[in-house]
Amino acid sequence: MHLTNVLRFDEFLNKGGRHLFEITADEMPELQNVQDVRQGISIACKPSVAPARQGTWAGIVDQLAARNGSCLYKQVASNTYRVVCIIPQGTAGAGTASPASRPR
């Protein structure tokens, strides 16, 4: 779920900056095994190469990876994570936002 206005997502992808999301553990199950996620951990975005990683969040991470993006994950409740996504300015604009990356 976008916590930053969803209408600004395309601008974020094109110009860089920060965008805030909230995701659940089912969108990124590997976070459940990370020790420091309550304090916050930064993970560089990498494109998915396995078909096992699917869904809206995987599509967003793929778009961030194409722009050298990273995400700061912080657990805010059981199975809920606040995510600050960062795209360095000057590296944004590679590719375009896909409709699959937006909530319906």
C-alpha positions as CSV (number, residue, x, y, z in Angstrom):
1,M,0.0,0.0,0.0
2,H,1.3,3.4,-0.9
3,L,1.6,5.8,2.1
4,T,2.9,8.5,-0.2
5,N,0.3,9.7,-2.6
6,V,0.0,7.0,-5.4
7,L,-0.2,9.8,-8.0
8,R,3.4,10.8,-7.1
9,F,4.8,7.3,-7.9
10,D,5.5,8.0,-11.5
11,E,7.2,11.2,-10.6
12,F,9.3,9.3,-8.0
13,L,10.3,6.7,-10.7
14,N,11.2,9.4,-13.2
15,K,13.0,12.0,-10.9
16,G,14.2,10.0,-7.9
17,G,13.7,10.8,-4.3
18,R,11.7,8.9,-1.7
19,H,8.4,7.0,-1.6
20,L,6.8,5.4,1.4
21,F,4.9,2.1,1.4
22,E,3.5,-0.3,3.9
23,I,3.7,-4.0,3.1
24,T,2.8,-7.3,4.8
25,A,5.0,-10.3,5.5
26,D,3.3,-12.2,2.6
27,E,4.6,-9.7,0.1
28,M,8.2,-10.3,1.2
29,P,8.4,-13.4,3.4
30,E,12.2,-13.3,3.7
31,L,11.8,-10.4,6.2
32,Q,10.4,-12.7,8.8
33,N,13.8,-14.2,9.3
34,V,15.7,-11.0,9.6
35,Q,16.9,-10.1,13.1
36,D,17.3,-6.3,12.9
37,V,14.1,-5.5,11.0
38,R,12.5,-3.9,14.1
39,Q,15.3,-1.2,14.1
40,G,15.2,-0.9,10.3
41,I,17.4,-2.5,7.6
42,S,18.4,-1.1,4.2
43,I,18.4,-3.5,1.3
44,A,19.5,-2.6,-2.2
45,C,16.9,-3.6,-4.8
46,K,17.8,-6.4,-7.2
47,P,15.8,-7.6,-10.2
48,S,13.9,-10.8,-9.6
49,V,15.4,-13.7,-11.5
50,A,13.2,-16.5,-10.1
51,P,9.6,-17.1,-11.0
52,A,8.9,-17.6,-7.3
53,R,9.0,-13.8,-6.7
54,Q,5.8,-12.5,-8.2
55,G,3.2,-10.0,-7.2
56,T,2.8,-6.3,-6.9
57,W,5.7,-5.7,-4.5
58,A,8.1,-7.8,-6.6
59,G,7.1,-5.6,-9.6
60,I,7.8,-2.4,-7.6
61,V,11.2,-3.8,-6.4
62,D,12.1,-4.7,-10.1
63,Q,11.3,-1.1,-11.1
64,L,13.5,0.3,-8.3
65,A,16.3,-2.1,-9.2
66,A,16.3,-0.8,-12.7
67,R,17.0,2.7,-11.2
68,N,19.6,1.6,-8.7
69,G,17.1,2.0,-5.8
70,S,17.1,0.7,-2.3
71,C,14.5,0.1,0.4
72,L,14.7,0.7,4.2
73,Y,12.4,-1.9,5.9
74,K,11.2,-1.4,9.4
75,Q,8.7,-3.7,11.2
76,V,5.9,-1.6,12.7
77,A,3.6,-4.3,13.8
78,S,3.4,-8.1,13.6
79,N,3.7,-9.0,9.9
80,T,3.6,-5.3,8.9
81,Y,6.5,-3.3,7.5
82,R,7.0,0.4,6.7
83,V,9.2,0.7,3.7
84,V,11.0,3.9,2.6
85,C,12.1,3.4,-1.1
86,I,14.9,5.6,-2.4
87,I,16.0,6.2,-5.9
88,P,19.1,8.4,-6.2
89,Q,18.3,11.5,-8.2
90,G,20.0,11.4,-11.6
91,T,19.5,7.6,-11.9
92,A,15.8,7.7,-12.2
93,G,13.8,7.5,-15.4
94,A,15.1,4.1,-16.6
95,G,12.0,2.4,-17.8
96,T,8.4,3.3,-17.0
97,A,5.9,2.5,-14.3
98,S,3.9,-0.5,-15.1
99,P,0.2,-0.6,-14.3
100,A,0.8,-3.8,-12.3
101,S,2.8,-1.8,-9.8
102,R,-0.1,0.3,-8.8
103,P,-2.8,-0.7,-6.3
104,R,-6.2,-1.4,-7.8
